[in-house]
Structure formats: structure tokens, C-alpha cells
Amino acid sequence: MIIVMKAGASKHDRDEVLKRIKELGYKPHVIHGTTRDVIGAVGDERGKLVLQSIESMHGVESVVPILQPYKLASKEVKKEPSLIRLSDTVSIGGKEIIVMAGPCSVEGEAQIIETAQAVKEAGARVLRGGAFKPRTSPYSFQGLEEEGLKFLAKARAITGLPIVTEVINPETVELVAEYADILQIGARNAQNFALLKKVGQIRKPVLLKRGMSMTIQEFLMSAEYVMSEGNQNVILCERGIRTFETATRNTLDLSAIPVLKEKTHLPVIADPSHGTGNYHYVAAMAFAAVAAGADGLIIEVHPDPERASSDGPQSLKPKKFDTMMTKLRLIAGAVDRTI
């Protein structure tokens, strides 16, 4: 159920409603709108009719059932797009398209600082880089772990770019959160429900990638796991799904972008690097994603892809990234967005 407060309802009115929701055995989630607050009451579906009694409370405009299985992520709860603050100067979900860029893996201090400076100069607003790397093979490079986080923090101190990096298990969430501005949940962990709950308890933005075999409803249910723990700052990322096609690493499902924008108030970004697995196709898919309505992009950039520890074939060199960004501004302008 969602409880829609009247425009101008007082804090006392809202607090009384929150108290009553808890008394009825439900968990309240306040979502602040532009003119009024909405409160999502999450709990056992079988007893939700008892929540209708809240409609008679002072300051309440209406009590409305949520039809979608994903309650807090649904546009039924919040019709206007959510704007998620990534730093003092960067927010995602508004008119500006936010580009996140950097290497798949942090390989050393010089490498990440060089890349950070290059992508910032080209117009990127967030630095990406993996310190913990879940790999298909146990013999592949697994990341520098905390040392990599320290290198990312140093690159942030030099460039001012907020950082997004992946967290791969519940045990390291607090450690990664000490360094990261955005916690990334990778495709392989998109249904790691213990991890989703844990990052939901951390009040930092979460970039949630779609699992390679997930339906859109399953994807939104994973977002719901994070939000149900109290963290409403979720960014959805379409990064390609597994199909029968072998010409690309994955099949980048660009149709998911407008579908998600219709179903949820959460920002949606695209990852054309993992979506294609080949640097030749990254720019074209980035252009298409922006045209399809994406709020941002996450792009792999490496100063020396031939020697990269992971994902070299899909990484752009800084010069190619700069060229892509120049053209991307034209595409953004055509759809009334900015970069």
C-alpha cells in the first residue's frame, strides 16, 4: 500500500501515520515528492486491507494499493523521476547525462590516476574501477582489493571525481563503503539477496547491474531488495543479456531502457562495454542508449588495453573516449539532454 499525504501536511501528521503503520506490523518508507510526501507500507500482503483505516487519519489524502510486485521501485509510489545525488556537484536522473568511465580493474596507482585525469578532461563525471573482481575463472586476476580502493581514493582526491566500484560479498560492504561514493552490484550478484540486503542498509547510492539472464521484473525485484532495507538510492544498469548470438559478448537490450523508464522512477544507465565486449561497437551503442532515454553510461577506458589485466578488448583508449564524448554531446542535445 502507499499512503499519499496531503499537500502541506505537517511533520506531526506524517509521524503519526508512520507510528500507525508500524503498529499494524508494516515497515514504512517515506518518499519525498515535489509537492507532497508518499509513504510506502511494506509487509505481509495478506493483511494489507487493515492499512485502509489510515485513510481517516489527519493529513492523509488517500491510501492506494500497489499492483506491481516491486512496491518501492514502482511508479505507482512515485510518479516523478528520482534524482540521486552522487556528490556535491553530481546527480543522476535529471537532464544531465552522467558518464562514468575508467578501467575494468585497478592495476596500479599510476594507471588509475592517468585514466582518471583523461576521462575527466573528456567530460566524464564519475570514475569507475574495480578493486574486487568476481571472475569466471579462479585463476584470473581477482583485483587489488583494499590497495585498489586506496588508489581509487587517491585518484578522486586528485581529480574530484566520485568513484564507483564493485562490492562482491556482504563481508566487504563496510570496507568498500569507506572508500566508494557508489556501490556497484555486478551482474553475477544481481540475485545475491544477502548482498542486496546488506547494501540496502548502507546509505550510499547503489548501481545495480541487470543479471545476464534476468527478466525486467526480476531486475526490479532485486532493486526492491535494496530499497526494502531503507536505501532508496538505486541506479539501474542495463549491461546486456545472454542470448544465442555470439558476435558480441552479450546482447545489449536497449529496449529495456524505455521499458524501465515507464515502470520505475529510478534512474537507468547503460553499459555498452560489457554489452558488446568489443571496443569497436561501444560508441555506437552509447549513442543509441542515450537516444533510447538512458540517464547515464558506464564506459571502460584504459590507457593500454592490450596489457589490461581484464576486459582489454572492450576498453576504449582515452583518445577514442574523448572522440566518443564529443559526438555524444550532439546526440544528447538532439534528445534535449546535456553532458
TALIN-V617946 format. One record per residue. RES is the residue in one letter. SS is DSSP state (H for helix, E for strand, - for the rest). PHI is phi as a letter, one per 20 degrees, with the letter a starting at -180 (* if undefined). OMEGA is omega as a letter, one per 40 degrees, with the letter a starting at -180 (none if undefined). Layout:
res,ss,phi,omega
RES,SS,PHI,OMEGA
RES,SS,PHI,OMEGA
This chain:
res,ss,phi,omega
M,-,*,i
I,E,c,i
I,E,d,a
V,E,e,i
M,E,e,i
K,-,f,i
A,-,f,a
G,-,n,i
A,-,f,a
S,-,f,i
K,H,f,i
H,H,f,i
D,H,g,a
R,H,f,a
D,H,f,i
E,H,f,i
V,H,f,i
L,H,g,i
K,H,f,a
R,H,f,i
I,H,g,i
K,H,f,i
E,H,f,a
L,-,e,i
G,-,n,a
Y,-,d,a
K,E,d,a
P,E,e,i
H,E,c,a
V,E,e,i
I,E,c,a
H,E,e,i
G,-,e,a
T,-,f,a
T,-,d,a
R,-,b,i
D,E,e,i
V,E,c,i
I,E,d,i
G,E,e,i
A,E,d,a
V,E,d,i
G,-,r,a
D,-,f,a
E,H,f,a
R,H,f,a
G,H,d,a
K,H,f,a
L,H,f,i
V,H,f,i
L,H,f,a
Q,H,f,a
S,H,f,a
I,H,f,a
E,H,f,a
S,H,e,a
M,-,f,a
H,-,f,i
G,-,n,a
V,E,e,i
E,E,e,a
S,E,a,i
V,E,c,a
V,E,c,i
P,-,f,i
I,-,e,a
L,-,e,a
Q,-,f,i
P,-,f,i
Y,-,e,a
K,-,e,a
L,-,f,i
A,-,e,a
S,E,f,i
K,-,f,i
E,-,f,i
V,-,e,a
K,-,b,a
K,-,f,a
E,-,e,a
P,-,f,i
S,-,e,i
L,-,d,a
I,E,d,a
R,E,e,a
L,-,e,i
S,-,b,i
D,-,f,a
T,-,d,a
V,-,c,i
S,E,c,i
I,E,d,a
G,-,o,i
G,-,e,a
K,-,f,a
E,E,f,i
I,-,e,a
I,E,e,i
V,E,d,i
M,E,d,a
A,E,b,i
G,E,q,a
P,-,f,i
C,-,g,a
S,E,c,i
V,-,f,a
E,-,d,a
G,-,r,a
E,H,f,a
A,H,f,a
Q,H,f,a
I,H,f,i
I,H,f,i
E,H,g,a
T,H,f,a
A,H,g,i
Q,H,f,a
A,H,f,a
V,H,f,i
K,H,f,i
E,H,f,i
A,H,f,i
G,-,p,i
A,-,f,a
R,-,d,a
V,E,c,i
L,E,e,i
R,E,d,i
G,-,r,a
G,E,e,i
A,-,d,i
F,-,d,a
K,-,c,i
P,-,f,a
R,-,c,i
T,-,f,i
S,-,e,i
P,-,f,a
Y,-,e,i
S,-,f,i
F,-,f,a
Q,-,d,i
G,-,o,a
L,-,e,i
E,-,l,a
E,H,f,i
E,H,f,i
G,H,f,i
L,H,f,i
K,H,f,i
F,H,f,i
L,H,f,i
A,H,f,i
K,H,f,i
A,H,f,i
R,H,f,a
A,H,f,a
I,H,f,a
T,H,d,a
G,-,n,a
L,-,f,i
P,E,f,a
I,E,d,i
V,E,d,a
T,E,b,a
E,E,e,i
V,-,d,a
I,-,d,i
N,-,b,a
P,H,f,a
E,H,f,a
T,H,d,a
V,H,f,a
E,H,f,i
L,H,f,a
V,H,f,a
A,H,f,i
E,H,f,a
Y,H,d,a
A,-,e,i
D,-,e,i
I,E,c,i
L,E,e,i
Q,E,e,i
I,E,d,a
G,-,f,a
A,H,g,a
R,H,f,a
N,H,d,a
A,-,f,i
Q,-,c,i
N,-,e,a
F,H,f,i
A,H,f,i
L,H,f,i
L,H,f,i
K,H,f,a
K,H,f,i
V,H,f,i
G,H,f,i
Q,-,e,i
I,-,e,a
R,-,e,i
K,-,c,i
P,E,g,i
V,E,d,i
L,E,e,a
L,E,d,i
K,E,e,i
R,-,f,i
G,-,f,a
M,-,f,i
S,-,c,a
M,-,e,i
T,-,f,i
I,H,f,i
Q,H,f,i
E,H,f,i
F,H,f,a
L,H,f,i
M,H,f,i
S,H,f,i
A,H,f,a
E,H,f,i
Y,H,g,i
V,H,f,a
M,H,f,a
S,H,f,i
E,-,e,i
G,-,o,a
N,-,e,a
Q,-,e,a
N,-,e,a
V,E,d,i
I,E,d,a
L,E,e,a
C,E,c,i
E,E,e,a
R,-,c,i
G,-,n,i
I,E,d,a
R,-,e,i
T,-,c,i
F,-,f,a
E,-,f,a
T,-,d,a
A,-,f,i
T,-,c,a
R,-,f,i
N,-,c,i
T,E,d,a
L,-,f,a
D,-,e,a
L,-,f,i
S,H,f,i
A,H,f,a
I,H,f,i
P,H,f,i
V,H,f,i
L,H,f,a
K,H,f,i
E,H,f,a
K,H,e,a
T,E,c,i
H,-,e,a
L,-,f,i
P,E,f,a
V,E,c,i
I,E,c,a
A,E,c,i
D,-,c,a
P,H,f,i
S,H,f,i
H,H,f,a
G,H,f,a
T,H,d,a
G,-,m,a
N,-,b,a
Y,H,f,i
H,H,f,a
Y,H,d,a
V,H,f,a
A,H,f,a
A,H,f,a
M,H,f,i
A,H,f,i
F,H,g,a
A,H,f,a
A,H,f,i
V,H,f,i
A,H,f,a
A,H,e,i
G,-,o,a
A,-,f,i
D,-,e,a
G,E,a,i
L,E,c,i
I,E,c,a
I,E,c,i
E,E,e,a
V,E,c,a
H,-,b,a
P,-,f,a
D,-,b,a
P,H,g,a
E,H,f,a
R,H,d,a
A,-,f,i
S,-,f,i
S,-,b,i
D,-,l,i
G,H,g,a
P,H,f,a
Q,H,d,a
S,-,e,i
L,E,e,i
K,-,f,a
P,H,g,a
K,H,f,i
K,H,f,i
F,H,f,i
D,H,f,i
T,H,f,i
M,H,f,a
M,H,f,i
T,H,f,i
K,H,f,a
L,H,f,i
R,H,f,i
L,H,f,i
I,H,f,a
A,H,f,i
G,H,f,a
A,H,f,i
V,-,d,i
D,-,m,i
R,-,c,i
T,E,c,i
I,-,c,none
